[in-house]
Amino acid sequence: MTFSLAELCICTSAETFRGDGELMVTSIGLVPRLAASLAKSSFEPGLMMTEGEAFLVSEPVPVGPRGDYKPRIEGLMTYERVFDIIGKGKRHAMVTPVQVDRFGQMNISIVGGYDRPKTALLGVRGYPGNTALNSNSMFVPSHDTRTFVDGEVDMVGGIGYNPDRWPGGRKPPFLDLRRIVSNLAVMDFGGSDNAIRVISLHPGVTFGHVQENTGFELQKVDALGETAEPASDQLAVLKRLDPHNLRATIFKDNPPGRPE
């Protein structure tokens, strides 16, 4: 069975939502959105998703032009309700930070020093409260030392497990960083002091290659294996969720998931 690297990342990212039940999903970007949609369509039907604005839907809305497709509305997600859900820790977000460090601190704000940044981006937005109270996962399309940085990120927007940031080791009780899926590997926060740990390598990738493209020393599980291939039924669902094959644009030249 053939599959693309994008499809591998989507199916692997979908697993981050397994066991969530009735949580609101915030999936920013094509891979996170298709991953959450795949999870809801396959094994987590209780996930709460909107059609992109304010209405909850009973099935994920396909990406791209929809023709005569009409979303299956089942409820209303008002702006006030969103904040109520976030405040109660009932959301799982999958995001793509500009930088992430070994303890999962995320940056979407600036690149460079705070006083004279090279690039100004989105600002911290709702990251501090979201990461303190809700589950978070990440998708990183380009695994390199510019994203996985040495030391701390240039500006901490999403909080992480850095022990130096938590006097006495008193981390927020609801801090829940799940997994990171990159174009090279899958990682969690099961290392010492909740540092990033590699739990699987994508086909054809070595741990040494992942380490060379990471700005800090990585930890890994003892039995480091290969990321599971997408199942045929998952690929069939993806074709329905992405009928225009927009997933082929995620990585340049749409590389295969298993290099020849």
Secondary structure, 3 states (H helix, E strand, C coil): CCCEHHHHHHHHHHHHHCCCCCCEEEECCHHHHHHHHHHHHHCCCCCEEECCCCEEECCCCCCCCCCCCCCCEEEECCHHHHHHHHHCCCEEEEECCCEECCCCCEECCEEECCCCEEEECCCCCCHHHHHHHCEEEEEECCCCCCCECCCCCCCCCECCCCHHHCHHHCCCCCCEEEEEEECCEEEECCCHHHCCEEEEECCCCCHHHHHHCCCCCCEEEEEEEECCCCCHHHHHHHHHHCCCCHHHHCCCCCCECCCC
